[in-house]
Protein backbone atom coordinates (compact mmCIF):
# COMPACT_ATOMS: atom_id res chain seq x y z
CA UNK A 1 0.00 0.00 0.00
CA UNK A 2 2.83 2.41 0.89
CA UNK A 3 4.46 1.64 -2.44
CA UNK A 4 1.30 2.65 -4.27
CA UNK A 5 1.12 5.88 -2.27
CA UNK A 6 4.78 6.65 -3.03
CA UNK A 7 4.23 6.03 -6.75
CA UNK A 8 1.19 8.30 -6.68
CA UNK A 9 3.13 11.08 -4.93
CA UNK A 10 6.00 10.75 -7.42
CA UNK A 11 3.50 11.08 -10.24
CA UNK A 12 2.04 14.21 -8.61
CA UNK A 13 5.55 15.60 -8.11
CA UNK A 14 6.34 15.13 -11.80
CA UNK A 15 3.06 16.81 -12.79
CA UNK A 16 3.75 19.81 -10.51
CA UNK A 17 7.29 20.17 -11.87
CA UNK A 18 5.89 20.09 -15.40
CA UNK A 19 3.39 22.82 -14.47
CA UNK A 20 6.23 24.92 -13.08
CA UNK A 21 8.31 24.46 -16.23
CA UNK A 22 5.36 25.51 -18.40
CA UNK A 23 4.80 28.61 -16.25
CA UNK A 24 8.52 29.50 -16.37
CA UNK A 25 8.40 29.24 -20.15
CA UNK A 26 5.34 31.50 -20.34
CA UNK A 27 6.96 34.08 -18.07
CA UNK A 28 10.10 33.95 -20.20
CA UNK A 29 8.01 34.59 -23.33
CA UNK A 30 6.31 37.50 -21.61
CA UNK A 31 9.70 38.93 -20.65
CA UNK A 32 10.88 38.73 -24.26
CA UNK A 33 7.76 40.53 -25.46
CA UNK A 34 8.05 43.52 -23.11
CA UNK A 35 9.97 45.68 -25.65
CA UNK A 36 6.90 45.42 -27.89
CA UNK A 37 4.67 47.36 -25.48
CA UNK A 38 4.62 50.42 -27.75
CA UNK A 39 2.95 48.33 -30.43
CA UNK A 40 -0.72 48.57 -29.48
CA UNK A 41 -1.57 45.53 -31.58
CA UNK A 42 0.59 43.40 -29.26
CA UNK A 43 -0.93 44.55 -25.98
CA UNK A 44 -3.94 42.28 -26.20
CA UNK A 45 -1.63 39.31 -26.80
CA UNK A 46 0.44 40.22 -23.74
CA UNK A 47 -2.65 40.61 -21.57
CA UNK A 48 -3.87 37.20 -22.72
CA UNK A 49 -0.53 35.66 -21.80
CA UNK A 50 -0.67 37.27 -18.36
CA UNK A 51 -4.18 35.92 -17.85
CA UNK A 52 -3.02 32.41 -18.79
CA UNK A 53 -0.09 32.67 -16.35
CA UNK A 54 -2.43 33.78 -13.56
CA UNK A 55 -4.78 30.87 -14.26
CA UNK A 56 -1.78 28.53 -14.25
CA UNK A 57 -0.56 29.86 -10.90
CA UNK A 58 -4.03 29.44 -9.38
CA UNK A 59 -4.17 25.84 -10.59
CA UNK A 60 -0.67 25.17 -9.27
CA UNK A 61 -1.65 26.57 -5.87
CA UNK A 62 -4.68 24.28 -5.74
CA UNK A 63 -2.58 21.24 -6.67
CA UNK A 64 0.15 22.08 -4.15
CA UNK A 65 -2.33 22.63 -1.34
CA UNK A 66 -4.14 19.39 -2.14
CA UNK A 67 -0.83 17.48 -2.14
CA UNK A 68 0.26 19.24 1.04
CA UNK A 69 -2.94 18.13 2.76
CA UNK A 70 -2.41 14.52 1.73
CA UNK A 71 1.30 14.35 2.54
CA UNK A 72 1.65 16.43 5.68
CA UNK A 73 -1.68 16.78 7.39
CA UNK A 74 -4.27 14.11 6.66
CA UNK A 75 -4.02 11.48 3.93
CA UNK A 76 -7.53 10.25 4.75
CA UNK A 77 -9.47 13.50 4.33
CA UNK A 78 -10.22 14.58 0.79
CA UNK A 79 -10.86 18.28 0.25
CA UNK A 80 -12.97 18.92 -2.88
CA UNK A 81 -11.27 20.98 -5.56
CA UNK A 82 -14.15 23.47 -5.42
CA UNK A 83 -13.31 24.14 -1.76
CA UNK A 84 -9.65 24.75 -2.64
CA UNK A 85 -10.68 27.11 -5.44
CA UNK A 86 -13.04 29.02 -3.14
CA UNK A 87 -10.35 29.30 -0.44
CA UNK A 88 -7.88 30.72 -2.94
CA UNK A 89 -10.33 33.41 -4.04
CA UNK A 90 -11.64 34.20 -0.55
CA UNK A 91 -8.09 34.46 0.80
CA UNK A 92 -7.16 36.89 -1.95
CA UNK A 93 -10.18 39.05 -1.06
CA UNK A 94 -9.57 38.67 2.71
CA UNK A 95 -13.07 37.39 3.38
CA UNK A 96 -13.34 35.55 6.71
CA UNK A 97 -14.07 31.83 6.32
CA UNK A 98 -14.40 28.71 8.46
CA UNK A 99 -15.17 25.36 6.82
CA UNK A 100 -15.30 22.04 8.70
CA UNK A 101 -14.77 18.85 6.71
CA UNK A 102 -16.53 16.03 8.55
CA UNK A 103 -14.55 12.77 8.63
CA UNK A 104 -15.65 9.65 10.56
CA UNK A 105 -17.01 11.43 13.64
CA UNK A 106 -20.53 12.84 13.39
CA UNK A 107 -20.26 16.51 14.33
CA UNK A 108 -23.88 17.18 15.29
CA UNK A 109 -23.34 17.09 19.06
CA UNK A 110 -20.65 19.78 18.77
CA UNK A 111 -22.60 22.18 16.56
CA UNK A 112 -24.94 24.98 17.62
CA UNK A 113 -27.53 26.68 15.42
CA UNK A 114 -27.08 26.96 11.70
CA UNK A 115 -29.13 26.43 8.57
CA UNK A 116 -29.30 23.10 6.73
CA UNK A 117 -28.88 23.52 2.96
CA UNK A 118 -27.53 20.13 1.72
CA UNK A 119 -26.18 21.70 -1.46
CA UNK A 120 -23.51 20.46 -3.84
CA UNK A 121 -20.08 21.91 -3.04
CA UNK A 122 -19.24 24.73 -5.42
CA UNK A 123 -16.77 27.60 -5.27
CA UNK A 124 -19.36 30.28 -6.24
CA UNK A 125 -21.75 29.10 -3.51
CA UNK A 126 -19.03 29.17 -0.85
CA UNK A 127 -17.96 32.61 -2.01
CA UNK A 128 -21.55 33.87 -1.68
CA UNK A 129 -21.98 32.27 1.76
CA UNK A 130 -18.86 33.96 3.12
CA UNK A 131 -19.34 37.29 1.35
CA UNK A 132 -19.19 40.07 4.01
CA UNK A 133 -22.71 41.14 4.90
CA UNK A 134 -24.27 37.82 3.93
CA UNK A 135 -26.61 36.61 6.72
CA UNK A 136 -24.72 33.29 6.72
CA UNK A 137 -21.11 34.49 6.65
CA UNK A 138 -20.34 34.66 10.38
CA UNK A 139 -20.59 30.98 11.28
CA UNK A 140 -18.97 27.82 9.92
CA UNK A 141 -19.93 25.75 6.91
CA UNK A 142 -20.02 21.98 7.45
CA UNK A 143 -19.03 19.68 4.57
CA UNK A 144 -20.60 16.23 4.95
CA UNK A 145 -20.63 13.44 2.34
CA UNK A 146 -19.27 15.82 -0.31
CA UNK A 147 -22.10 18.33 0.26
CA UNK A 148 -22.42 21.63 2.08
CA UNK A 149 -24.60 20.21 4.84
CA UNK A 150 -25.05 23.22 7.12
CA UNK A 151 -23.95 26.87 7.28
CA UNK A 152 -23.88 29.67 9.87
CA UNK A 153 -22.94 27.13 12.55
CA UNK A 154 -21.31 27.92 15.91
CA UNK A 155 -18.40 25.68 16.94
CA UNK A 156 -16.91 25.04 20.40
CA UNK A 157 -14.15 27.51 21.25
CA UNK A 158 -10.70 26.43 22.37
CA UNK A 159 -9.19 28.40 25.27
CA UNK A 160 -7.39 31.59 24.31
CA UNK A 161 -3.60 31.16 24.20
CA UNK A 162 -0.62 33.49 24.04
CA UNK A 163 0.47 31.88 20.76
CA UNK A 164 -2.85 32.68 19.10
CA UNK A 165 -2.65 36.22 20.47
CA UNK A 166 0.92 36.66 19.21
CA UNK A 167 -0.19 35.69 15.70
CA UNK A 168 -3.23 37.97 15.89
CA UNK A 169 -5.64 35.04 15.49
CA UNK A 170 -9.02 35.31 17.16
CA UNK A 171 -12.42 33.62 17.39
CA UNK A 172 -12.50 31.78 14.04
CA UNK A 173 -9.18 30.09 14.79
CA UNK A 174 -10.25 29.29 18.35
CA UNK A 175 -13.42 27.72 16.95
CA UNK A 176 -11.43 25.68 14.43
CA UNK A 177 -9.03 24.51 17.12
CA UNK A 178 -11.92 23.80 19.50
CA UNK A 179 -13.73 21.50 17.07
CA UNK A 180 -10.47 19.73 16.19
CA UNK A 181 -9.98 18.92 19.89
CA UNK A 182 -13.28 17.01 20.13
CA UNK A 183 -13.51 15.41 16.66
CA UNK A 184 -11.49 14.09 13.73
CA UNK A 185 -12.75 16.84 11.41
CA UNK A 186 -10.40 19.00 9.35
CA UNK A 187 -11.26 22.67 9.81
CA UNK A 188 -10.02 25.33 7.39
CA UNK A 189 -9.97 29.03 8.25
CA UNK A 190 -9.33 32.19 6.25
CA UNK A 191 -8.43 35.26 8.30
CA UNK A 192 -10.14 38.43 7.13
CA UNK A 193 -7.41 40.52 8.77
CA UNK A 194 -4.45 38.79 7.08
CA UNK A 195 -5.92 36.63 4.31
CA UNK A 196 -4.09 33.65 5.83
CA UNK A 197 -5.38 30.14 5.20
CA UNK A 198 -4.94 28.03 8.34
CA UNK A 199 -6.05 24.53 9.27
CA UNK A 200 -6.86 22.66 12.46
CA UNK A 201 -6.76 18.88 12.88
CA UNK A 202 -6.52 16.58 15.89
CA UNK A 203 -6.06 19.43 18.34
CA UNK A 204 -3.32 21.15 16.32
CA UNK A 205 -3.50 24.46 14.47
CA UNK A 206 -1.44 24.88 11.29
CA UNK A 207 -1.35 28.62 10.61
CA UNK A 208 -0.72 30.45 7.36
CA UNK A 209 -0.48 27.64 4.80
CA UNK A 210 -2.44 28.54 1.76
CA UNK A 211 -0.91 31.15 -0.51
CA UNK A 212 1.34 30.31 -3.41
CA UNK A 213 4.30 32.24 -2.01
CA UNK A 214 4.05 30.51 1.35
CA UNK A 215 3.62 27.06 -0.11
CA UNK A 216 6.67 27.74 -2.25
CA UNK A 217 8.84 28.35 0.82
CA UNK A 218 7.52 26.11 3.57
CA UNK A 219 10.75 26.55 5.45
CA UNK A 220 9.39 26.92 8.99
CA UNK A 221 8.98 23.20 9.61
CA UNK A 222 8.83 20.81 12.53
CA UNK A 223 10.04 17.23 12.54
CA UNK A 224 6.87 15.95 10.85
CA UNK A 225 7.03 18.55 8.10
CA UNK A 226 5.08 21.65 9.08
CA UNK A 227 4.82 24.28 11.72
CA UNK A 228 1.97 23.77 14.18
CA UNK A 229 0.51 25.32 17.30
CA UNK A 230 -0.47 23.11 20.20
CA UNK A 231 -3.36 24.11 22.46
C-alpha positions in Angstrom: 0.0 0.0 0.0 2.8 2.4 0.9 4.5 1.6 -2.4 1.3 2.6 -4.3 1.1 5.9 -2.3 4.8 6.6 -3.0 4.2 6.0 -6.7 1.2 8.3 -6.7 3.1 11.1 -4.9 6.0 10.8 -7.4 3.5 11.1 -10.2 2.0 14.2 -8.6 5.5 15.6 -8.1 6.3 15.1 -11.8 3.1 16.8 -12.8 3.7 19.8 -10.5 7.3 20.2 -11.9 5.9 20.1 -15.4 3.4 22.8 -14.5 6.2 24.9 -13.1 8.3 24.5 -16.2 5.4 25.5 -18.4 4.8 28.6 -16.3 8.5 29.5 -16.4 8.4 29.2 -20.2 5.3 31.5 -20.3 7.0 34.1 -18.1 10.1 34.0 -20.2 8.0 34.6 -23.3 6.3 37.5 -21.6 9.7 38.9 -20.6 10.9 38.7 -24.3 7.8 40.5 -25.5 8.1 43.5 -23.1 10.0 45.7 -25.7 6.9 45.4 -27.9 4.7 47.4 -25.5 4.6 50.4 -27.7 2.9 48.3 -30.4 -0.7 48.6 -29.5 -1.6 45.5 -31.6 0.6 43.4 -29.3 -0.9 44.6 -26.0 -3.9 42.3 -26.2 -1.6 39.3 -26.8 0.4 40.2 -23.7 -2.6 40.6 -21.6 -3.9 37.2 -22.7 -0.5 35.7 -21.8 -0.7 37.3 -18.4 -4.2 35.9 -17.8 -3.0 32.4 -18.8 -0.1 32.7 -16.3 -2.4 33.8 -13.6 -4.8 30.9 -14.3 -1.8 28.5 -14.3 -0.6 29.9 -10.9 -4.0 29.4 -9.4 -4.2 25.8 -10.6 -0.7 25.2 -9.3 -1.6 26.6 -5.9 -4.7 24.3 -5.7 -2.6 21.2 -6.7 0.2 22.1 -4.1 -2.3 22.6 -1.3 -4.1 19.4 -2.1 -0.8 17.5 -2.1 0.3 19.2 1.0 -2.9 18.1 2.8 -2.4 14.5 1.7 1.3 14.3 2.5 1.7 16.4 5.7 -1.7 16.8 7.4 -4.3 14.1 6.7 -4.0 11.5 3.9 -7.5 10.2 4.8 -9.5 13.5 4.3 -10.2 14.6 0.8 -10.9 18.3 0.3 -13.0 18.9 -2.9 -11.3 21.0 -5.6 -14.2 23.5 -5.4 -13.3 24.1 -1.8 -9.6 24.7 -2.6 -10.7 27.1 -5.4 -13.0 29.0 -3.1 -10.3 29.3 -0.4 -7.9 30.7 -2.9 -10.3 33.4 -4.0 -11.6 34.2 -0.5 -8.1 34.5 0.8 -7.2 36.9 -2.0 -10.2 39.1 -1.1 -9.6 38.7 2.7 -13.1 37.4 3.4 -13.3 35.5 6.7 -14.1 31.8 6.3 -14.4 28.7 8.5 -15.2 25.4 6.8 -15.3 22.0 8.7 -14.8 18.8 6.7 -16.5 16.0 8.6 -14.6 12.8 8.6 -15.7 9.7 10.6 -17.0 11.4 13.6 -20.5 12.8 13.4 -20.3 16.5 14.3 -23.9 17.2 15.3 -23.3 17.1 19.1 -20.6 19.8 18.8 -22.6 22.2 16.6 -24.9 25.0 17.6 -27.5 26.7 15.4 -27.1 27.0 11.7 -29.1 26.4 8.6 -29.3 23.1 6.7 -28.9 23.5 3.0 -27.5 20.1 1.7 -26.2 21.7 -1.5 -23.5 20.5 -3.8 -20.1 21.9 -3.0 -19.2 24.7 -5.4 -16.8 27.6 -5.3 -19.4 30.3 -6.2 -21.8 29.1 -3.5 -19.0 29.2 -0.8 -18.0 32.6 -2.0 -21.6 33.9 -1.7 -22.0 32.3 1.8 -18.9 34.0 3.1 -19.3 37.3 1.4 -19.2 40.1 4.0 -22.7 41.1 4.9 -24.3 37.8 3.9 -26.6 36.6 6.7 -24.7 33.3 6.7 -21.1 34.5 6.7 -20.3 34.7 10.4 -20.6 31.0 11.3 -19.0 27.8 9.9 -19.9 25.7 6.9 -20.0 22.0 7.4 -19.0 19.7 4.6 -20.6 16.2 5.0 -20.6 13.4 2.3 -19.3 15.8 -0.3 -22.1 18.3 0.3 -22.4 21.6 2.1 -24.6 20.2 4.8 -25.1 23.2 7.1 -24.0 26.9 7.3 -23.9 29.7 9.9 -22.9 27.1 12.5 -21.3 27.9 15.9 -18.4 25.7 16.9 -16.9 25.0 20.4 -14.1 27.5 21.2 -10.7 26.4 22.4 -9.2 28.4 25.3 -7.4 31.6 24.3 -3.6 31.2 24.2 -0.6 33.5 24.0 0.5 31.9 20.8 -2.9 32.7 19.1 -2.7 36.2 20.5 0.9 36.7 19.2 -0.2 35.7 15.7 -3.2 38.0 15.9 -5.6 35.0 15.5 -9.0 35.3 17.2 -12.4 33.6 17.4 -12.5 31.8 14.0 -9.2 30.1 14.8 -10.2 29.3 18.4 -13.4 27.7 17.0 -11.4 25.7 14.4 -9.0 24.5 17.1 -11.9 23.8 19.5 -13.7 21.5 17.1 -10.5 19.7 16.2 -10.0 18.9 19.9 -13.3 17.0 20.1 -13.5 15.4 16.7 -11.5 14.1 13.7 -12.7 16.8 11.4 -10.4 19.0 9.3 -11.3 22.7 9.8 -10.0 25.3 7.4 -10.0 29.0 8.3 -9.3 32.2 6.2 -8.4 35.3 8.3 -10.1 38.4 7.1 -7.4 40.5 8.8 -4.5 38.8 7.1 -5.9 36.6 4.3 -4.1 33.6 5.8 -5.4 30.1 5.2 -4.9 28.0 8.3 -6.1 24.5 9.3 -6.9 22.7 12.5 -6.8 18.9 12.9 -6.5 16.6 15.9 -6.1 19.4 18.3 -3.3 21.2 16.3 -3.5 24.5 14.5 -1.4 24.9 11.3 -1.3 28.6 10.6 -0.7 30.4 7.4 -0.5 27.6 4.8 -2.4 28.5 1.8 -0.9 31.1 -0.5 1.3 30.3 -3.4 4.3 32.2 -2.0 4.1 30.5 1.4 3.6 27.1 -0.1 6.7 27.7 -2.2 8.8 28.3 0.8 7.5 26.1 3.6 10.8 26.6 5.4 9.4 26.9 9.0 9.0 23.2 9.6 8.8 20.8 12.5 10.0 17.2 12.5 6.9 16.0 10.9 7.0 18.5 8.1 5.1 21.7 9.1 4.8 24.3 11.7 2.0 23.8 14.2 0.5 25.3 17.3 -0.5 23.1 20.2 -3.4 24.1 22.5 
